[in-house]
Amino acid sequence: SDLKESLKLQPQDNLAAHQLLAVITQRLGLRDEAQYHLEEVQKTDPNSVELLTAQALALNNRQGLELLTRAIEQNRFDPDLYLYRGQMAFHVTVQEGKSSEIVVRAIHDLEMALAANPKSPIALNHLLWFLSYHGDVIGRDVAKHRAEEILSDWESWAPDDPTFLTSQLRHYRFTNQLEKAADVGER
């Protein structure tokens, strides 16, 4: 509603409002309205990082991953782009099944996001999911070791964080460390 009001007050060159409305309306299932806002954004700069990101987030599928790859090619130093692509890879993997290429790229992307923000619960949670469930792609021992490093570090600064506890429990269950899982469940 505030975004639509913003468009009424400044109908021209209101890229931010159109970008946000494209994402919001797509997620609400309003495809026609989302398409309209994406088309308005495209009129300004069809290859801008902002447009590619908005389109990718609105799509949230393999095509979205490709758009985020194009955005990263233009701005390799934006950690948020890596986080978005890692998150989207999570959704694509859950929806469509495992692809080794997507898993490897997601692990890389989430590690890049963590390099910029080591305490990002979103990046930590998604990275642990990939390491726990699809670690075979990079080697089960390598994945388990990295997951244990992450869990140990995360526990040192947020031992009671619900996202941490959920991630820890999921990791221990999937890696068949049932005693550790039981200990986490009792916390």
Secondary structure, DSSP 4 states (H G I P E B T S, - for coil): -HHHHHHHH--SS-HHHHHHHHHHHHHTT-HHHHHHHHHHHHHH-TT-HHHHHHHHHHH-SHHHHHHHHHHHHH-TT-HHHHHHHHHHHHHHHHHH---HHHHHHHHHHHHHHHHH-TT-HHHHHHHHHHHHHHGGGT-HHHHHHHHHHHHHHHHHH-TT-HHHHHHHHHHHHHTT-HHHHHHHHH-
